[in-house]
């Protein structure tokens, strides 16, 4: 008898199936939001309703322009899986929920090496009140990501940039002022 999957693997397997509906020519992603052991919403990467998608057009502008992953999303026709899942759920159902995210490389049919949400999707997930995101990087065990950590990272980065801006603007050196 085969081993019964745990809950995280079970919902991630459903996200894997959802990603098959994706219309992106680069990567297919599927997202499943679960709260209290019930599926709240699903989403896959695809063009907005009524807009021609890359599969039907047979071309990906970001691919044609050799845009690296994580850059120039304004050129992409797709709405990301995470965003689509959140759009299909009421906020009271996403507060404290878990998102399962699965990604496939279209060119190889293999799971993505680093299936983490982009910066914009992270912000959507934070605003939706989702507590945890479960992913499965290629050839690695399941991994939990925590939006609370992303908030801390964003705040630390903002502080770092503010300090760098102040230093660049020539903020007075406190040590140098003492002798005046």
Phi and psi in degrees as GROMACS dihedral restraints (atoms count N, CA, C in turn):
[ dihedral_restraints ]
;  ai    aj    ak    al  type     phi  dphi    fc
    3     4     5     6     1   -77.4    20    10
    4     5     6     7     1   157.6    20    10
    6     7     8     9     1   -73.2    20    10
    7     8     9    10     1   137.6    20    10
    9    10    11    12     1   -77.9    20    10
   10    11    12    13     1   129.0    20    10
   12    13    14    15     1   -70.1    20    10
   13    14    15    16     1   149.2    20    10
   15    16    17    18     1   -70.8    20    10
   16    17    18    19     1   171.9    20    10
   18    19    20    21     1   -60.0    20    10
   19    20    21    22     1   -45.3    20    10
   21    22    23    24     1   -61.0    20    10
   22    23    24    25     1   -44.3    20    10
   24    25    26    27     1   -66.1    20    10
   25    26    27    28     1   -39.1    20    10
   27    28    29    30     1   -57.7    20    10
   28    29    30    31     1   -51.3    20    10
   30    31    32    33     1   -71.0    20    10
   31    32    33    34     1   -32.0    20    10
   33    34    35    36     1   -67.2    20    10
   34    35    36    37     1   -35.4    20    10
   36    37    38    39     1   -63.1    20    10
   37    38    39    40     1   -36.1    20    10
   39    40    41    42     1   -67.4    20    10
   40    41    42    43     1   -41.4    20    10
   42    43    44    45     1   -60.9    20    10
   43    44    45    46     1   -36.4    20    10
   45    46    47    48     1   -60.7    20    10
   46    47    48    49     1   -42.1    20    10
   48    49    50    51     1   -68.9    20    10
   49    50    51    52     1   -40.8    20    10
   51    52    53    54     1   -60.0    20    10
   52    53    54    55     1   -38.5    20    10
   54    55    56    57     1   -62.1    20    10
   55    56    57    58     1   -23.1    20    10
   57    58    59    60     1   -64.9    20    10
   58    59    60    61     1   -17.8    20    10
   60    61    62    63     1   -80.7    20    10
   61    62    63    64     1   -10.4    20    10
   63    64    65    66     1   -57.9    20    10
   64    65    66    67     1   150.8    20    10
   66    67    68    69     1  -116.1    20    10
   67    68    69    70     1     8.9    20    10
   69    70    71    72     1   -79.3    20    10
   70    71    72    73     1   139.8    20    10
   72    73    74    75     1   -85.8    20    10
   73    74    75    76     1   -10.2    20    10
   75    76    77    78     1   -96.2    20    10
   76    77    78    79     1   -56.9    20    10
   78    79    80    81     1  -140.2    20    10
   79    80    81    82     1   143.1    20    10
   81    82    83    84     1  -109.9    20    10
   82    83    84    85     1   129.9    20    10
   84    85    86    87     1  -125.6    20    10
   85    86    87    88     1   145.6    20    10
   87    88    89    90     1  -130.5    20    10
   88    89    90    91     1   141.3    20    10
   90    91    92    93     1  -129.4    20    10
   91    92    93    94     1   141.0    20    10
   93    94    95    96     1  -131.4    20    10
   94    95    96    97     1   126.5    20    10
   96    97    98    99     1  -100.9    20    10
   97    98    99   100     1   128.8    20    10
   99   100   101   102     1  -127.9    20    10
  100   101   102   103     1   133.7    20    10
  102   103   104   105     1  -137.8    20    10
  103   104   105   106     1   133.9    20    10
  105   106   107   108     1    52.8    20    10
  106   107   108   109     1    40.8    20    10
  108   109   110   111     1    62.8    20    10
  109   110   111   112     1    26.7    20    10
  111   112   113   114     1  -128.5    20    10
  112   113   114   115     1   137.3    20    10
  114   115   116   117     1   -72.3    20    10
  115   116   117   118     1   123.7    20    10
  117   118   119   120     1   -91.5    20    10
  118   119   120   121     1   -43.9    20    10
  120   121   122   123     1  -163.2    20    10
  121   122   123   124     1   158.8    20    10
  123   124   125   126     1  -128.5    20    10
  124   125   126   127     1   160.6    20    10
  126   127   128   129     1  -157.5    20    10
  127   128   129   130     1   150.3    20    10
  129   130   131   132     1  -133.6    20    10
  130   131   132   133     1   163.1    20    10
  132   133   134   135     1   -75.4    20    10
  133   134   135   136     1   119.1    20    10
  135   136   137   138     1  -167.0    20    10
  136   137   138   139     1   160.7    20    10
  138   139   140   141     1   -63.2    20    10
  139   140   141   142     1   152.5    20    10
  141   142   143   144     1   -58.2    20    10
  142   143   144   145     1   155.0    20    10
  144   145   146   147     1   -52.1    20    10
  145   146   147   148     1   130.9    20    10
  147   148   149   150     1    84.8    20    10
  148   149   150   151     1    -8.3    20    10
  150   151   152   153     1   -97.7    20    10
  151   152   153   154     1   134.3    20    10
  153   154   155   156     1   -58.4    20    10
  154   155   156   157     1   135.5    20    10
  156   157   158   159     1  -101.0    20    10
  157   158   159   160     1   166.0    20    10
  159   160   161   162     1   -63.0    20    10
  160   161   162   163     1   -35.9    20    10
  162   163   164   165     1   -60.6    20    10
  163   164   165   166     1   -45.2    20    10
  165   166   167   168     1   -71.2    20    10
  166   167   168   169     1   -34.9    20    10
  168   169   170   171     1   -76.8    20    10
  169   170   171   172     1   -25.1    20    10
  171   172   173   174     1    75.7    20    10
  172   173   174   175     1    16.9    20    10
  174   175   176   177     1  -149.5    20    10
  175   176   177   178     1   144.6    20    10
  177   178   179   180     1  -119.6    20    10
  178   179   180   181     1   117.0    20    10
  180   181   182   183     1   -61.8    20    10
  181   182   183   184     1   -41.1    20    10
  183   184   185   186     1   -63.6    20    10
  184   185   186   187     1   -36.0    20    10
  186   187   188   189     1   -68.4    20    10
  187   188   189   190     1   -45.0    20    10
  189   190   191   192     1   -59.4    20    10
  190   191   192   193     1   -36.7    20    10
  192   193   194   195     1   -89.1    20    10
  193   194   195   196     1     3.0    20    10
  195   196   197   198     1    54.4    20    10
  196   197   198   199     1    43.0    20    10
  198   199   200   201     1   -74.4    20    10
  199   200   201   202     1   126.3    20    10
  201   202   203   204     1   -64.3    20    10
  202   203   204   205     1   153.5    20    10
  204   205   206   207     1   -55.4    20    10
  205   206   207   208     1   141.8    20    10
  207   208   209   210     1    85.3    20    10
  208   209   210   211     1     3.2    20    10
  210   211   212   213     1  -125.4    20    10
  211   212   213   214     1   153.6    20    10
  213   214   215   216     1    54.8    20    10
  214   215   216   217     1    46.6    20    10
  216   217   218   219     1   -62.9    20    10
  217   218   219   220     1   -21.0    20    10
  219   220   221   222     1   -64.1    20    10
  220   221   222   223     1   -17.4    20    10
  222   223   224   225     1   -84.6    20    10
  223   224   225   226     1   -13.6    20    10
  225   226   227   228     1   -81.7    20    10
  226   227   228   229     1   137.2    20    10
  228   229   230   231     1   -80.4    20    10
  229   230   231   232     1   -18.4    20    10
  231   232   233   234     1   -86.4    20    10
  232   233   234   235     1   150.7    20    10
  234   235   236   237     1   -96.8    20    10
  235   236   237   238     1   131.2    20    10
  237   238   239   240     1   -65.6    20    10
  238   239   240   241     1   153.7    20    10
  240   241   242   243     1   -56.4    20    10
  241   242   243   244     1   -42.5    20    10
  243   244   245   246     1   -62.2    20    10
  244   245   246   247     1   -44.4    20    10
  246   247   248   249     1   -64.3    20    10
  247   248   249   250     1   -44.2    20    10
  249   250   251   252     1   -60.9    20    10
  250   251   252   253     1   -41.0    20    10
  252   253   254   255     1   -63.3    20    10
  253   254   255   256     1   -44.9    20    10
  255   256   257   258     1   -64.8    20    10
  256   257   258   259     1   -40.0    20    10
  258   259   260   261     1   -60.5    20    10
  259   260   261   262     1   -28.6    20    10
  261   262   263   264     1   -91.1    20    10
  262   263   264   265     1     6.7    20    10
  264   265   266   267     1  -124.3    20    10
  265   266   267   268     1   145.5    20    10
  267   268   269   270     1   -77.8    20    10
  268   269   270   271     1   143.0    20    10
  270   271   272   273     1   -58.3    20    10
  271   272   273   274     1   -36.7    20    10
  273   274   275   276     1   -63.6    20    10
  274   275   276   277     1   -19.9    20    10
  276   277   278   279     1   -90.2    20    10
  277   278   279   280     1   -14.4    20    10
  279   280   281   282     1   -97.9    20    10
  280   281   282   283     1   -19.3    20    10
  282   283   284   285     1   -61.3    20    10
  283   284   285   286     1   119.5    20    10
  285   286   287   288     1    79.1    20    10
  286   287   288   289     1     8.3    20    10
  288   289   290   291     1   -83.2    20    10
  289   290   291   292     1   174.2    20    10
  291   292   293   294     1  -117.8    20    10
  292   293   294   295     1   136.7    20    10
  294   295   296   297     1  -107.7    20    10
  295   296   297   298     1   132.9    20    10
  297   298   299   300     1  -106.4    20    10
  298   299   300   301     1   126.5    20    10
  300   301   302   303     1  -127.2    20    10
  301   302   303   304     1   124.9    20    10
  303   304   305   306     1  -127.3    20    10
  304   305   306   307     1   137.6    20    10
  306   307   308   309     1  -131.0    20    10
  307   308   309   310     1   144.4    20    10
  309   310   311   312     1  -124.6    20    10
  310   311   312   313     1   140.3    20    10
  312   313   314   315     1   -80.7    20    10
  313   314   315   316     1   121.4    20    10
  315   316   317   318     1   -63.4    20    10
  316   317   318   319     1   -39.5    20    10
  318   319   320   321     1   -63.4    20    10
  319   320   321   322     1   -31.1    20    10
  321   322   323   324     1  -113.8    20    10
  322   323   324   325     1   -18.2    20    10
  324   325   326   327     1    74.0    20    10
  325   326   327   328     1    10.4    20    10
  327   328   329   330     1  -100.4    20    10
  328   329   330   331     1   154.4    20    10
  330   331   332   333     1   -58.5    20    10
  331   332   333   334     1   149.5    20    10
  333   334   335   336     1   -70.5    20    10
  334   335   336   337     1   149.5    20    10
  336   337   338   339     1   -70.8    20    10
  337   338   339   340     1   -34.8    20    10
  339   340   341   342     1  -136.4    20    10
  340   341   342   343     1    77.5    20    10
  342   343   344   345     1   -80.8    20    10
  343   344   345   346     1    47.6    20    10
  345   346   347   348     1   -93.1    20    10
  346   347   348   349     1   149.7    20    10
  348   349   350   351     1   -60.7    20    10
  349   350   351   352     1   145.8    20    10
  351   352   353   354     1   -69.9    20    10
  352   353   354   355     1   173.1    20    10
  354   355   356   357     1   -59.7    20    10
  355   356   357   358     1   -41.9    20    10
  357   358   359   360     1   -66.0    20    10
  358   359   360   361     1   -43.0    20    10
  360   361   362   363     1   -66.1    20    10
  361   362   363   364     1   -35.0    20    10
  363   364   365   366     1   -58.0    20    10
  364   365   366   367     1   -43.4    20    10
  366   367   368   369     1   -66.0    20    10
  367   368   369   370     1   -38.1    20    10
  369   370   371   372     1   -64.3    20    10
  370   371   372   373     1   -43.8    20    10
  372   373   374   375     1   -62.9    20    10
  373   374   375   376     1   -42.4    20    10
  375   376   377   378     1   -60.1    20    10
  376   377   378   379     1   -48.7    20    10
  378   379   380   381     1   -66.3    20    10
  379   380   381   382     1   -27.6    20    10
  381   382   383   384     1   -74.9    20    10
  382   383   384   385     1   -13.4    20    10
  384   385   386   387     1    80.9    20    10
  385   386   387   388     1    18.8    20    10
  387   388   389   390     1   -71.8    20    10
  388   389   390   391     1   132.8    20    10
  390   391   392   393     1   -87.0    20    10
  391   392   393   394     1   -28.7    20    10
  393   394   395   396     1  -150.9    20    10
  394   395   396   397     1   146.0    20    10
  396   397   398   399     1  -124.0    20    10
  397   398   399   400     1   126.5    20    10
  399   400   401   402     1  -106.5    20    10
  400   401   402   403     1   127.9    20    10
  402   403   404   405     1  -130.5    20    10
  403   404   405   406     1   166.2    20    10
  405   406   407   408     1  -134.3    20    10
  406   407   408   409     1    92.0    20    10
  408   409   410   411     1   -61.1    20    10
  409   410   411   412     1   148.0    20    10
  411   412   413   414     1   -51.2    20    10
  412   413   414   415     1   126.6    20    10
  414   415   416   417     1    69.7    20    10
  415   416   417   418     1    13.2    20    10
  417   418   419   420     1  -126.3    20    10
  418   419   420   421     1   164.0    20    10
  420   421   422   423     1   -70.9    20    10
  421   422   423   424     1   168.2    20    10
  423   424   425   426     1   -57.2    20    10
  424   425   426   427     1   147.8    20    10
  426   427   428   429     1  -133.3    20    10
  427   428   429   430     1   134.2    20    10
  429   430   431   432     1  -100.8    20    10
  430   431   432   433     1   133.1    20    10
  432   433   434   435     1  -114.0    20    10
  433   434   435   436     1   144.5    20    10
  435   436   437   438     1  -120.4    20    10
  436   437   438   439     1   116.4    20    10
  438   439   440   441     1   -53.5    20    10
  439   440   441   442     1   -30.8    20    10
  441   442   443   444     1   -59.9    20    10
  442   443   444   445     1   -35.4    20    10
  444   445   446   447     1   -67.3    20    10
  445   446   447   448     1   -38.0    20    10
  447   448   449   450     1   -64.1    20    10
  448   449   450   451     1   -37.5    20    10
  450   451   452   453     1   -62.5    20    10
  451   452   453   454     1   -46.2    20    10
  453   454   455   456     1   -61.1    20    10
  454   455   456   457     1   -43.8    20    10
  456   457   458   459     1   -61.0    20    10
  457   458   459   460     1   -44.8    20    10
  459   460   461   462     1   -61.8    20    10
  460   461   462   463     1   -43.5    20    10
  462   463   464   465     1   -66.9    20    10
  463   464   465   466     1   -40.1    20    10
  465   466   467   468     1   -64.2    20    10
  466   467   468   469     1   -41.6    20    10
  468   469   470   471     1   -64.1    20    10
  469   470   471   472     1   -40.4    20    10
  471   472   473   474     1   -62.7    20    10
  472   473   474   475     1   -42.9    20    10
  474   475   476   477     1   -63.3    20    10
  475   476   477   478     1   -41.7    20    10
  477   478   479   480     1   -61.7    20    10
  478   479   480   481     1   -43.9    20    10
  480   481   482   483     1   -66.4    20    10
  481   482   483   484     1   -38.8    20    10
  483   484   485   486     1   -64.0    20    10
  484   485   486   487     1   -41.4    20    10
  486   487   488   489     1   -65.4    20    10
  487   488   489   490     1   -41.3    20    10
  489   490   491   492     1   -65.2    20    10
  490   491   492   493     1   -39.5    20    10
  492   493   494   495     1   -65.0    20    10
  493   494   495   496     1   -42.4    20    10
  495   496   497   498     1   -64.3    20    10
  496   497   498   499     1   -41.4    20    10
  498   499   500   501     1   -65.5    20    10
  499   500   501   502     1   -39.7    20    10
  501   502   503   504     1   -68.1    20    10
  502   503   504   505     1   -33.8    20    10
  504   505   506   507     1   -76.3    20    10
  505   506   507   508     1    -4.5    20    10
  507   508   509   510     1    83.6    20    10
  508   509   510   511     1    36.5    20    10
  510   511   512   513     1   -57.1    20    10
  511   512   513   514     1   138.9    20    10
  513   514   515   516     1   -62.5    20    10
  514   515   516   517     1   143.6    20    10
  516   517   518   519     1   -81.9    20    10
  517   518   519   520     1   118.5    20    10
  519   520   521   522     1   -58.7    20    10
  520   521   522   523     1   -37.1    20    10
  522   523   524   525     1   -64.9    20    10
  523   524   525   526     1   -38.8    20    10
  525   526   527   528     1   -70.1    20    10
  526   527   528   529     1   -23.1    20    10
  528   529   530   531     1   -79.4    20    10
  529   530   531   532     1   -21.9    20    10
  531   532   533   534     1   -64.4    20    10
  532   533   534   535     1   -33.6    20    10
  534   535   536   537     1   -80.9    20    10
  535   536   537   538     1    -1.3    20    10
